[in-house]
Amino acid sequence: MLIGCFVGDGSVPKTNDGSHGLFRLPMVNKQFLEWFDHEMGILSTGVVLKKTAAELARNNRESGFSPNAKAENYHDMYTVISRSHPFMRSLRRWYRSGEKRFPENLSLTPRIAKMWYVCDGYLDVQKYGEPRSAIRIRHRDDRQDFLLNLFEEVGLSPTYSRETIRFGVEETRSFLNWIGNPPPGFEYKWVLDSRERYDRLKAQAYGEARAF
């Protein structure tokens, strides 16, 4: 589970004192983080508020990233931080090039792929046509053949374009069946049969007050 999140949004920042690394997982989906915190057990220090929606909006205005950013368009950001553990520090090997880079011996399991999809994936829900799953490659990893081979090794055949792994309609069903049931907070990324249910579950996941 932790490796899957590390492939996605998780990180082990470098420390100056040489102590064992701490795994960090920031996210706006508090419901998922509370589940993740429970699954981590004593290795987790709990879910903490990292920045409020107002703070995130202000930071983006001040940095010039989004001059007109409004808090109403943002969500509070939460973080789970692990306790110090040798395994966390061992993950620093993924940063040998200076950036996080997947090791050559990485293999996907349903659980690793599920957590990766949860962190970096999305369901491309269009007005017309059936939904398709996709996973953004956040770390600018340019090894296209390596990334596709991770899925080919388990019998899946996605494509790669614009730094995104993309599944076709049938591949999406096969992929979601392979990784199994969704964790709390991300049920909407598994909804293929109803745009209304997708919107409702997504709104619930992020605490948005919508009438359905």
Residue pairs with C-beta under 8 A, 6 or more apart in sequence:
1 36
1 39
1 111
1 115
2 10
2 23
2 40
3 112
3 115
4 111
4 112
4 113
4 114
4 115
4 116
4 118
4 119
5 25
5 36
5 115
5 116
5 118
5 119
6 12
6 23
6 91
6 94
7 102
7 106
7 112
7 115
7 116
7 119
7 120
8 115
8 116
8 118
8 119
8 120
8 138
9 25
9 26
9 27
9 119
9 120
9 138
10 23
10 24
10 25
10 119
11 23
11 24
11 25
11 100
12 21
12 22
12 23
12 24
12 88
12 89
12 91
12 92
12 94
12 95
13 21
13 22
13 24
14 21
14 92
14 95
15 21
15 22
19 84
20 84
20 85
20 86
20 88
20 89
21 84
21 88
21 89
21 91
21 92
22 81
22 82
22 83
22 84
22 88
23 81
23 82
23 88
23 91
24 79
24 80
24 81
24 82
25 33
25 36
25 79
25 80
26 50
26 77
26 78
26 79
27 33
27 77
27 78
27 79
27 119
28 75
28 76
28 77
28 78
28 206
29 185
29 186
29 205
29 206
30 47
30 76
30 78
30 185
30 207
31 184
31 185
31 205
32 118
32 183
32 184
32 185
32 186
32 205
33 47
33 78
33 79
33 80
33 185
34 47
34 184
35 183
35 184
35 185
36 44
36 80
36 183
37 44
37 46
37 47
37 80
40 80
40 82
42 83
43 82
43 83
43 85
44 80
44 81
44 82
44 83
45 80
45 81
45 82
45 83
46 80
47 78
47 79
47 80
48 78
48 79
48 80
48 81
49 76
49 77
49 78
50 77
50 78
50 79
51 59
51 76
51 77
52 71
52 76
52 77
53 71
53 72
53 74
53 75
53 76
54 71
54 74
56 69
56 71
56 74
56 77
57 66
57 69
57 70
57 71
57 73
57 74
58 69
58 71
59 65
60 66
60 69
61 67
61 68
61 69
75 206
75 207
82 88
93 103
94 100
94 101
94 102
94 103
95 101
99 139
99 140
100 139
101 139
101 141
102 139
102 141
102 143
102 146
102 147
104 146
106 150
107 150
107 153
108 116
108 150
108 151
108 153
108 154
110 178
110 179
110 180
111 179
111 180
113 151
113 154
113 175
113 178
113 179
114 179
114 180
114 182
114 183
115 183
116 135
117 133
117 135
117 175
117 179
117 189
118 182
118 183
118 186
118 189
120 135
120 136
120 137
120 138
121 133
121 134
121 135
121 136
121 189
122 133
122 134
122 135
122 136
122 189
123 131
123 132
123 133
123 134
123 188
123 189
123 190
123 191
123 192
123 198
124 131
124 132
124 133
124 134
124 166
125 131
125 195
125 198
129 169
130 169
130 172
130 192
131 172
131 191
131 192
131 198
132 166
132 167
132 168
132 169
132 172
133 167
133 171
133 172
133 175
133 176
133 189
134 164
134 165
134 166
134 167
135 164
135 165
136 163
136 164
137 147
137 163
137 164
137 165
140 163
141 147
144 160
147 160
147 165
148 158
148 159
148 160
148 165
151 157
151 158
151 165
151 175
154 178
155 174
155 178
156 167
156 171
156 174
156 175
156 178
157 171
158 165
158 166
158 167
158 168
158 171
158 175
159 165
159 166
159 168
160 166
167 175
172 192
173 192
176 190
176 192
181 190
182 189
182 190
185 205
186 205
187 201
187 205
188 197
188 198
188 199
188 201
188 202
188 205
191 197
191 198
191 201
196 212
199 210
199 212
200 210
200 212
202 208
203 209
203 210
203 212
